[in-house]
């Protein structure tokens, strides 16, 4: 039995346009805000101040990105000890 040969040609401009589309931006924003909400709920109490967590999206030259940022002088230590940001990433799946 002969095997069929298949050739796939990607439309790179179409893929880039899709990856930068308003629908993808909306979905990335929803996912970023879900991660933010989970991170805020799990963030540890700091001795001084509070961890500020923000969610945004940005459209780059090739795709839309969802960005979650945590700010506090001790946030690296808090993440290393509690893994609250890493655990919050699961919220992006839903």
Buried (B, 14 or more C-beta within 10 A) or exposed (E): EEEEEEEEEEEEEEEEEEBBBEEBBEBBBBBBBBBBBBBBEBBEEBEEEEBEBEBBBEBEEEBBEBEBBBEBEBBEEBBEEEEBBEBBBEBBEE
